[in-house]
Amino acid sequence: WNNLTTVGLPLGHMTFDTQYESQSGDFDVFSALYDVDYENYHAQIGLNEYNVDFNSTNYLSNGSNLAGKGVHFGTSKQLMKGKQASLQRIYFYAPQSGQLEIYRNDKLILDKVVNEGKQYISYDELPKGAYDITLMLKAAGNTILTERRQIVNNQQFSLMNGELDFLLSIGELEDLELTETDYQHYDREYLRGAVNYRLYENAMLGASLTLDRNDQYGQMGINYLSANQLGIEAVGGIFSSGEQFVNTRLSMAPFFIDFEHFDLNDATESNSLYPHYQEQHFNLAKQMYGTRSYQEVGVGISGRVFGGSGYLRFDQFDYSYAMNSLSGGWSRAWLGGNVSINVDYTESDEMGSEFKTSLTWTKEFGKGISTQVTIDTDQDGFNNNTNYLRGEWQQDNWFANGAIGATIKLFFSWYGPICTLSAYL
């Protein structure tokens, strides 16, 4: 059960974002905030499990964790009349029709039915801010797709030429509930200031400074968008304790490149020469970016291929282990319906390699009735065959859908191959 409550007050308003899970009995408070707007300024006080969303300085906090309790004050255009619809989209491939669920950390933020094929979610459907999401596609009680994406849904290029946005924050960063004994000595109180200036029509420059009792963290950023849709967003920072962080995004349709790197200074690990430094073992850098160095690189392309629509994406992850992922897909109209092929290969130091393919054919019969046939394979060969007949009905503000189908699945055990047949309603 998700609940979002807004309480209007004579001055400003309060919002509460909560979630209750009946199976575990967990009750989570994602935000409890008091907001006040006056002309082009905004103030916010309270608890927020996400980074604050204020103005064009938001991109300076991409990839970091600044959640917690605090007081924030800065420029804002929230009282500006009218709304500019976002044209940004998240594209993904659905191997079959099903229920799409999008999570921000553990919170469900979007739930909708999607059809098989290349699909997208508009940023207008998602909360503002910069954060990671998990896309999960479910059909007949099974999860058939899980993808992790980064969202940058902020007020970029909302400034006028020569205009400046600023944000001032003071508070206490969230408790990460780590079991490390040295974490108990870490003081999570912090002070942060950020500015962003629109230098030209298509370029912005930003800077920020974050302080706690022991460390200082300075950042510089640039946001650029050319007339031919070449986009560059780059943020780099260095901590007084030696850690470094870089986050860049380069895009030019139909190509894109993402790069994120966090270099954890070895000196912040235990240092036998200076035993007193043990209390500073956990520092601001680890609070904001994690307790291990990491690097993520992603490149991709999408467009028209052989009369259909195709895409290809490669991701490389380097944490305490390395993992590479290559995925691609292609779809087009065929035999009165639509055929699509999706291929995914993952290689990991810990889990080994995994290869999956999916061939799907769907056909609409009109009036919300459709059928779907899917054949999935993996590195062992045939995995399963799923066949569905679906119906969707909508009237006024009500929407309903249902499906009847069967899955033939093959898997291997110590006793040899086993074939199962399951029916769904």
C-alpha positions as CSV (number, residue, x, y, z in Angstrom):
1,W,0.0,0.0,0.0
2,N,1.4,3.3,-1.1
3,N,0.2,6.6,0.2
4,L,1.0,10.2,-0.7
5,T,-0.6,12.8,1.5
6,T,-0.5,16.6,1.0
7,V,-1.7,19.0,3.7
8,G,-2.2,22.6,2.7
9,L,-1.4,25.2,5.4
10,P,-1.8,29.0,5.5
11,L,1.8,29.2,4.6
12,G,3.2,26.4,2.5
13,H,2.2,22.7,2.7
14,M,3.3,19.4,4.1
15,T,3.8,16.1,2.2
16,F,4.1,12.5,3.5
17,D,5.2,9.7,1.3
18,T,4.8,6.3,2.9
19,Q,4.5,2.6,2.1
20,Y,3.2,-0.4,4.0
21,E,4.0,-4.0,3.0
22,S,1.4,-6.5,4.4
23,Q,3.5,-9.6,4.0
24,S,6.5,-8.4,6.1
25,G,4.6,-5.8,8.1
26,D,7.2,-3.1,7.2
27,F,6.1,0.5,7.3
28,D,8.5,2.9,5.5
29,V,8.5,6.7,5.5
30,F,10.2,7.9,2.3
31,S,9.6,11.6,3.0
32,A,8.0,13.9,5.5
33,L,8.5,17.5,4.4
34,Y,7.3,21.0,4.9
35,D,7.7,23.2,1.8
36,V,7.3,27.0,1.4
37,D,7.4,28.9,-1.9
38,Y,7.7,32.7,-2.2
39,E,8.2,34.3,-5.5
40,N,11.3,32.6,-7.1
41,Y,12.6,31.1,-3.8
42,H,11.8,27.7,-2.2
43,A,12.5,26.4,1.3
44,Q,12.2,22.8,2.5
45,I,12.5,21.2,5.9
46,G,12.2,17.6,6.9
47,L,13.1,14.0,6.1
48,N,13.7,12.8,2.6
49,E,15.0,9.4,1.5
50,Y,16.0,10.9,-1.9
51,N,18.3,13.7,-3.0
52,V,16.4,17.0,-3.0
53,D,14.9,18.3,-6.2
54,F,15.2,22.1,-6.4
55,N,16.5,23.6,-9.6
56,S,19.2,23.3,-12.3
57,T,21.9,22.5,-9.7
58,N,20.4,19.0,-9.4
59,Y,22.8,17.4,-11.9
60,L,25.7,18.1,-9.5
61,S,24.4,15.4,-7.2
62,N,23.9,12.7,-9.8
63,G,25.2,9.4,-8.5
64,S,25.6,10.5,-4.9
65,N,23.6,9.8,-1.8
66,L,22.5,13.0,0.1
67,A,19.4,11.6,1.6
68,G,18.5,12.5,5.2
69,K,17.1,15.2,7.4
70,G,17.8,18.8,6.6
71,V,16.9,22.4,5.8
72,H,17.2,23.5,2.2
73,F,16.9,26.9,0.6
74,G,17.3,28.0,-3.0
75,T,16.0,29.5,-6.2
76,S,12.9,27.8,-7.7
77,K,10.5,28.1,-10.6
78,Q,7.7,26.0,-8.9
79,L,5.3,29.0,-8.9
80,M,5.8,29.6,-12.6
81,K,2.5,29.4,-14.4
82,G,2.2,26.5,-16.9
83,K,4.2,23.3,-17.4
84,Q,6.7,22.3,-20.0
85,A,6.1,18.7,-21.0
86,S,9.3,16.6,-20.8
87,L,10.3,14.9,-24.0
88,Q,12.8,12.6,-22.3
89,R,12.0,8.9,-22.4
90,I,13.3,5.6,-21.0
91,Y,13.3,3.0,-23.8
92,F,13.3,-0.7,-23.0
93,Y,12.4,-4.0,-24.7
94,A,9.5,-6.1,-23.4
95,P,9.9,-9.7,-24.5
96,Q,6.1,-10.2,-24.0
97,S,3.2,-8.2,-22.8
98,G,2.8,-7.9,-19.0
99,Q,2.7,-5.7,-16.0
100,L,5.5,-3.2,-15.8
101,E,6.6,-2.1,-12.3
102,I,9.2,0.6,-11.7
103,Y,10.9,0.9,-8.3
104,R,13.0,3.7,-6.8
105,N,15.0,1.8,-4.2
106,D,12.3,-0.3,-2.6
107,K,9.4,2.0,-3.5
108,L,7.0,1.3,-6.3
109,I,6.6,4.5,-8.3
110,L,4.9,3.3,-11.5
111,D,2.7,0.4,-12.4
112,K,1.2,-0.1,-15.8
113,V,0.4,-2.7,-18.5
114,V,2.7,-2.7,-21.5
115,N,2.6,-4.6,-24.8
116,E,5.4,-6.7,-26.3
117,G,8.1,-5.0,-28.2
118,K,10.1,-1.7,-27.9
119,Q,8.4,0.4,-25.3
120,Y,9.2,3.6,-23.4
121,I,8.3,5.5,-20.3
122,S,8.1,9.3,-20.4
123,Y,9.9,11.2,-17.7
124,D,6.5,13.0,-17.1
125,E,5.3,9.8,-15.5
126,L,8.2,9.7,-13.0
127,P,9.1,11.8,-9.9
128,K,11.5,14.7,-10.4
129,G,15.1,14.3,-9.4
130,A,18.2,12.2,-10.3
131,Y,18.1,8.6,-9.1
132,D,18.4,4.9,-10.1
133,I,15.3,2.9,-10.9
134,T,14.7,-0.8,-11.4
135,L,12.3,-1.9,-14.2
136,M,10.5,-5.2,-13.6
137,L,8.2,-6.8,-16.2
138,K,5.9,-9.5,-14.8
139,A,3.6,-12.0,-16.6
140,A,1.6,-14.8,-15.1
141,G,3.3,-14.3,-11.7
142,N,6.8,-14.6,-13.1
143,T,9.4,-11.8,-13.5
144,I,10.6,-11.9,-17.1
145,L,12.7,-8.7,-17.3
146,T,14.7,-6.8,-14.8
147,E,16.8,-3.7,-15.8
148,R,18.5,-1.0,-13.8
149,R,18.6,2.6,-15.2
150,Q,19.7,6.0,-14.1
151,I,17.1,8.8,-14.3
152,V,18.0,12.5,-14.6
153,N,14.5,14.1,-14.4
154,N,15.3,17.6,-13.4
155,Q,14.8,21.2,-14.5
156,Q,17.7,21.4,-17.0
157,F,18.0,24.5,-19.0
158,S,15.1,26.2,-17.2
159,L,17.3,29.2,-16.5
160,M,17.4,32.4,-18.6
161,N,20.7,33.4,-20.2
162,G,22.9,35.0,-17.5
163,E,20.7,33.7,-14.7
164,L,22.0,31.9,-11.6
165,D,20.5,29.1,-9.5
166,F,21.7,28.3,-6.0
167,L,21.0,25.8,-3.3
168,L,22.0,25.9,0.4
169,S,21.6,22.8,2.6
170,I,22.4,21.9,6.2
171,G,21.4,18.7,8.0
172,E,22.2,15.1,8.9
173,L,22.8,12.5,6.2
174,E,20.8,9.3,6.5
175,D,21.9,6.4,8.7
176,L,23.2,3.6,6.4
177,E,22.8,1.1,9.2
178,L,26.2,-0.5,8.5
179,T,27.7,-3.1,10.8
180,E,31.2,-1.7,10.5
181,T,32.3,-0.5,14.0
182,D,34.1,2.5,12.6
183,Y,30.8,3.7,11.1
184,Q,29.5,4.4,14.6
185,H,32.1,7.1,15.0
186,Y,31.1,8.9,11.9
187,D,29.4,12.3,12.3
188,R,26.8,12.6,9.6
189,E,26.1,16.3,10.0
190,Y,26.9,18.3,6.8
191,L,26.7,21.6,5.0
192,R,26.4,22.0,1.3
193,G,26.2,24.9,-1.3
194,A,25.7,24.5,-5.0
195,V,25.4,27.0,-7.9
196,N,24.6,26.7,-11.6
197,Y,25.0,29.5,-14.2
198,R,23.6,29.6,-17.7
199,L,26.5,30.9,-19.6
200,Y,25.0,30.6,-23.1
201,E,21.7,29.4,-24.6
202,N,23.1,25.9,-24.8
203,A,25.6,25.7,-22.0
204,M,25.5,25.8,-18.2
205,L,28.4,25.7,-15.7
206,G,28.0,24.5,-12.1
207,A,29.9,24.1,-8.9
208,S,29.3,22.8,-5.4
209,L,31.0,22.4,-2.0
210,T,30.0,19.8,0.6
211,L,31.5,19.9,4.1
212,D,31.4,17.7,7.2
213,R,33.5,17.9,10.4
214,N,36.5,16.2,8.7
215,D,36.3,16.4,4.9
216,Q,35.6,18.9,2.1
217,Y,34.3,17.9,-1.3
218,G,34.4,20.3,-4.3
219,Q,32.8,19.7,-7.6
220,M,32.6,21.3,-11.0
221,G,30.1,20.5,-13.7
222,I,29.1,21.4,-17.3
223,N,25.8,20.8,-19.1
224,Y,25.9,21.4,-22.9
225,L,23.3,20.8,-25.7
226,S,24.2,21.7,-29.3
227,A,21.8,22.5,-32.1
228,N,22.5,19.1,-33.7
229,Q,21.3,17.4,-30.4
230,L,24.8,16.6,-29.2
231,G,24.5,16.5,-25.4
232,I,27.3,16.6,-22.8
233,E,26.8,16.4,-19.1
234,A,29.9,16.0,-17.0
235,V,30.5,16.4,-13.2
236,G,33.8,15.8,-11.5
237,G,34.8,16.2,-7.9
238,I,37.6,15.5,-5.4
239,F,37.5,15.1,-1.6
240,S,40.1,16.5,0.8
241,S,40.7,12.9,1.9
242,G,41.8,12.0,-1.7
243,E,38.8,10.3,-3.2
244,Q,37.6,11.2,-6.7
245,F,34.3,11.0,-8.5
246,V,33.4,11.5,-12.2
247,N,30.0,11.2,-13.9
248,T,29.6,11.9,-17.6
249,R,26.9,11.4,-20.2
250,L,27.5,11.9,-24.0
251,S,24.6,11.6,-26.4
252,M,23.9,12.2,-30.0
253,A,21.0,10.4,-31.6
254,P,21.1,7.5,-32.1
255,F,24.2,7.0,-30.0
256,F,24.9,7.5,-26.3
257,I,27.8,6.8,-23.8
258,D,27.5,6.8,-20.0
259,F,30.6,6.7,-17.7
260,E,30.7,6.8,-13.9
261,H,33.8,6.3,-11.8
262,F,34.5,6.5,-8.0
263,D,38.1,6.1,-6.8
264,L,38.3,5.3,-3.1
265,N,41.6,6.5,-1.6
266,D,43.4,3.5,0.0
267,A,44.5,5.8,2.9
268,T,40.9,5.9,4.2
269,E,41.1,2.1,4.8
270,S,42.8,1.1,8.1
271,N,46.2,2.7,8.5
272,S,48.5,1.0,11.1
273,L,50.9,4.0,11.2
274,Y,48.1,6.2,12.5
275,P,45.8,4.2,14.8
276,H,43.8,7.3,15.8
277,Y,42.8,7.6,12.1
278,Q,40.6,4.5,12.6
279,E,37.7,6.8,13.8
280,Q,37.8,8.5,10.4
281,H,37.9,5.2,8.5
282,F,34.3,5.9,7.4
283,N,34.2,9.3,5.8
284,L,32.0,11.7,3.6
285,A,33.1,10.0,0.4
286,K,31.9,6.6,1.5
287,Q,28.6,8.1,2.8
288,M,28.0,9.7,-0.6
289,Y,29.2,7.0,-3.1
290,G,29.7,3.7,-1.3
291,T,32.4,1.8,0.5
292,R,34.1,0.4,-2.6
293,S,35.7,1.9,-5.7
294,Y,33.7,1.2,-8.9
295,Q,33.3,2.0,-12.5
296,E,30.4,1.7,-14.9
297,V,30.5,2.2,-18.7
298,G,27.5,2.0,-21.1
299,V,27.3,2.5,-24.8
300,G,24.3,2.0,-27.1
301,I,22.6,2.7,-30.4
302,S,19.1,2.4,-31.7
303,G,17.3,3.0,-35.0
304,R,15.7,1.6,-38.1
305,V,17.3,-1.7,-39.3
306,F,16.1,-4.0,-42.2
307,G,12.6,-2.5,-42.2
308,G,12.2,-2.7,-38.5
309,S,13.3,-1.1,-35.3
310,G,16.5,-2.3,-33.6
311,Y,18.9,-1.5,-30.7
312,L,22.3,-2.6,-29.4
313,R,23.6,-1.9,-25.9
314,F,26.9,-2.8,-24.1
315,D,27.5,-2.3,-20.4
316,Q,30.6,-2.9,-18.4
317,F,30.6,-3.0,-14.6
318,D,33.6,-3.1,-12.4
319,Y,33.0,-3.3,-8.6
320,S,34.7,-5.9,-6.4
321,Y,34.1,-8.2,-9.4
322,A,33.8,-7.5,-13.2
323,M,30.6,-8.0,-15.3
324,N,30.0,-7.3,-19.0
325,S,26.6,-7.3,-20.6
326,L,25.7,-7.2,-24.3
327,S,22.0,-6.9,-25.4
328,G,20.2,-6.3,-28.6
329,G,16.8,-6.5,-30.2
330,W,14.9,-6.2,-33.4
331,S,11.2,-6.1,-34.3
332,R,9.0,-5.5,-37.3
333,A,5.5,-6.2,-38.7
334,W,5.1,-9.8,-39.9
335,L,2.1,-12.1,-40.9
336,G,-0.4,-9.6,-39.8
337,G,1.2,-9.2,-36.4
338,N,4.6,-8.2,-35.0
339,V,7.7,-10.4,-34.6
340,S,10.6,-9.5,-32.3
341,I,13.9,-11.0,-31.4
342,N,15.9,-10.2,-28.3
343,V,19.4,-11.4,-27.3
344,D,21.2,-10.9,-24.0
345,Y,24.7,-12.1,-23.0
346,T,26.1,-11.5,-19.6
347,E,29.6,-12.5,-18.3
348,S,30.6,-12.2,-14.7
349,D,33.7,-13.2,-12.7
350,E,31.4,-14.5,-9.9
351,M,28.5,-16.0,-11.8
352,G,30.1,-17.1,-15.1
353,S,28.4,-16.5,-18.4
354,E,24.7,-16.5,-19.3
355,F,23.1,-16.3,-22.8
356,K,19.4,-15.8,-23.4
357,T,17.3,-15.3,-26.5
358,S,13.7,-14.6,-27.0
359,L,11.5,-14.9,-30.1
360,T,8.0,-13.5,-29.8
361,W,5.1,-13.1,-32.2
362,T,2.0,-11.1,-31.3
363,K,-1.2,-10.3,-33.2
364,E,-4.1,-8.0,-32.4
365,F,-7.6,-9.1,-33.2
366,G,-9.3,-5.9,-32.4
367,K,-11.5,-4.8,-29.4
368,G,-8.7,-5.4,-27.0
369,I,-8.1,-9.1,-27.9
370,S,-4.6,-10.3,-28.7
371,T,-2.5,-13.5,-28.8
372,Q,1.2,-14.0,-28.2
373,V,3.6,-16.9,-28.8
374,T,7.1,-16.7,-27.2
375,I,10.0,-19.1,-27.4
376,D,12.9,-18.6,-24.9
377,T,16.3,-20.2,-25.0
378,D,19.4,-20.1,-22.8
379,Q,23.0,-21.5,-22.9
380,D,21.5,-25.0,-22.5
381,G,19.2,-24.7,-25.4
382,F,15.4,-24.6,-25.3
383,N,14.1,-23.1,-22.1
384,N,10.3,-22.5,-22.5
385,N,7.4,-21.8,-24.8
386,T,4.6,-19.5,-23.7
387,N,1.3,-19.0,-25.4
388,Y,-1.3,-16.5,-24.4
389,L,-4.7,-15.1,-25.3
390,R,-5.3,-11.7,-23.7
391,G,-8.1,-9.2,-23.3
392,E,-8.2,-5.6,-22.3
393,W,-11.3,-3.5,-21.5
394,Q,-11.6,0.1,-20.6
395,Q,-14.6,2.3,-19.9
396,D,-14.5,5.8,-18.4
397,N,-11.9,5.7,-15.6
398,W,-11.9,1.9,-15.2
399,F,-9.4,-0.4,-16.9
400,A,-9.2,-4.2,-16.6
401,N,-7.2,-6.9,-18.3
402,G,-7.0,-10.7,-18.2
403,A,-5.2,-13.6,-19.9
404,I,-5.3,-17.3,-20.3
405,G,-2.3,-19.2,-21.4
406,A,0.1,-22.1,-21.0
407,T,3.9,-22.5,-20.6
408,I,6.0,-25.5,-21.5
409,K,9.3,-25.3,-19.6
410,L,12.4,-27.5,-19.8
411,F,15.0,-27.6,-17.1
412,F,17.8,-30.0,-16.1
413,S,18.3,-31.8,-12.7
414,W,20.4,-34.6,-11.4
415,Y,17.9,-37.0,-12.8
416,G,18.1,-35.6,-16.3
417,P,15.8,-33.2,-18.3
418,I,12.4,-32.4,-16.9
419,C,9.5,-30.9,-18.9
420,T,6.6,-29.2,-17.2
421,L,3.3,-27.7,-18.5
422,S,1.7,-24.9,-16.6
423,A,-1.6,-23.2,-17.3
424,Y,-2.5,-19.6,-16.3
425,L,-5.7,-17.6,-15.9
